[in-house]
Amino acid sequence: MAINWLLIADLNPEGIFHEDCLKLCQVHSDAVDYPKNGTPVSLNRVPKPKSDLKPDWHAPETVDLDSSNNFYRSQKAIGKLFRAIDLPETHVRAARRKRQQVREDEADLDEVFAALCMNDIEGDPLESAVESRVAEFISVDDPNSEYMKLSIESLYRYSLELQGICARNAIQRHKNAMLSEEEAVVGTIVAKSSQRRRRREAMSQLREQTGFLVKGVRDELSGDDDSSQYDWLAMAWTAWKVSRHLKDRFGAHSYGWIALGEVFDGMKAIEQDK
């Protein structure tokens, strides 16, 4: 009903006040009342567009509108908005055939530990602001090697699982196609597809899987029942610092946002407890 309403309104000068659009409104109202009165709406009552031509905004994304005779250039507001959007072509990200192992980077522990001990944040206003606030609760001068080891392992697990999610939910036909980290964070898929339902289903799965992954990371950073709120904050702070140092690893940026959220939540918990 909704699609027919839009198509009929686009085809006619009266727009949404065309008689068939008004009929559709009444039919929709009757259909909504079905659970109360038990009277179903006959499909024969649903008005349909009088023309086989469709507006350009209704065309599948993979159709070349310049060469197709089945679609016309809509002059309604929805058509002008549709043509005003000009997204650049996205590059298909290839999934790595050999995924990095969590154990492979023991050398990273020494490297990251040395880098965080230097604590060189000059010229980084975000890190300076966060550090000055965190320093009101815990020591930020000497990184905890155990927290750092746990953070690196947590980041690597997150990276591998996020790569798997991005590979499973890619809708391109290329066997090595993979969604970007940005798509996973926003919960959308920007690749063009002629099957809108397939993309909606993939987006739904993407959001469900990333939500579960994020919850697991948050649980890791917040610690168990024996951990104090100061342990929670220290672990989250270390994880955020690690994510910024290992920013070239897939998923490090979004992992950093998760860790920063835990930093804020940890400080809030301490303040509320006081």
C-alpha positions, -999 to +999 in steps of 0.1 A: +000+000+000+028+024+009+047+019-023+015+022-044+006+054-026+040+069-035+039+057-071+004+070-077+012+104-061+044+107-082+025+099-115-003+124-110-003+163-108-026+161-077+001+142-058-010+127-025-045+142-030-053+121-060-084+100-055-066+067-056-042+080-029-072+089-007-087+055-014-054+039-003-055+059+029-090+045+037-079+009+027-049+012+050-071+024+079-094-005+074-065-029+073-051-016+105-085-021+122-086-058+111-074-071+145-103-053+162-132-059+138-120-091+122-129-079+087-100-084+062-093-060+033-097-075-001-067-070-024-091-059-051-097-027-032-061-017-034-056+009-062-026+004-084-007+028-106-022+032-141+012+032-159+039+007-162+065+034-160+082+039-126+099+069-112+137+070-111+138+069-073+121+035-074+147+019-098+170-009-085+204+005-077+221-016-104+199-002-133+214+024-156+187+051-157+203+068-187+197+038-209+165+024-194+131+031-209+112+017-179+118+047-156+111+084-159+127+114-142+105+122-112+097+159-107+084+155-072+104+164-041+113+127-036+128+125-071+148+157-066+161+145-033+170+111-049+191+128-076+208+152-052+225+122-035+257+113-053+276+087-033+311+077-046+317+042-057+329+020-029+359-002-033+354-039-025+376-048+004+393-082+000+392-105+030+426-118+040+431-154+033+454-158+063+441-141+094+465-130+120+468-152+150+464-137+185+496-153+197+518-141+168+524-106+182+543-111+215+568-086+202+540-060+201+537-062+239+572-049+244+567-023+216+534-010+230+547-010+266+577+011+256+555+035+236+530+040+264+558+044+290+571+074+269+535+087+270+541+112+242+507+128+237+519+163+227+498+177+199+469+153+206+442+174+223+418+145+226+442+122+244+455+151+266+419+159+277+410+123+284+443+117+303+439+147+325+404+135+335+414+099+341+444+111+362+418+124+388+410+087+395+440+065+388+477+068+380+483+072+343+521+074+344+531+037+346+511+013+324+502-020+339+518-048+319+491-073+327+463-049+316+483-042+285+487-079+276+449-084+281+441-054+260+463-065+231+447-100+232+412-085+234+419-061+205+433-090+183+403-112+191+379-083+183+398-077+150+395-113+139+359-116+148+350-083+132+368-094+100+347-126+100+314-106+105+324-082+077+332-111+054+300-131+061+277-101+056+291-087+024+265-088-004+289-086-034+294-117-054+332-116-051+342-145-029+367-124-010+344-094-006+344-078+028+325-049+045+345-020+058+350-012+095+329+019+090+300-001+076+301-024+106+301+005+131+272+023+114+253-009+108+248-004+071+259-017+037+267+008+010+273-016-019+247-014-046+223-043-049+193-052-070+178-071-041+168-047-015+154-073+008+187-092+008+206-061+018+181-053+046+185-089+059+223-086+058+222-053+076+200-068+103+224-097+108+253-073+107+238-052+135+229-082+156+264-098+153+283-066+159+261-058+189+269-092+204+306-086+197+306-052+213+289-065+244+316-092+247+343-066+246+326-044+271+323-073+295+360-081+291+370-045+298+346-040+328+360-072+345+343-097+367+326-094+401+359-094+420+372-064+400+369-029+415+357+001+397+393+014+397+404-019+380+376-013+354+388+022+347+425+012+345+417-017+321+395+005+298+421+033+298+449+009+289+427-007+261+420+028+247+457+037+247+466+003+230+439+008+203+454+042+194+489+028+192+478-002+171+455+019+149+466+002+117+450-031+127+415-038+113+389-028+139+413-008+161+393+025+156+360+010+166+376-009+194+390+024+207+355+039+207+342+009+228+371+013+252+366+051+255+330+044+264+341+021+291+365+048+304+336+072+307+314+046+324+341+036+348+347+072+359+309+078+362+306+046+384+334+058+407+318+092+411+284+078+418+299+054+444+315+084+461 
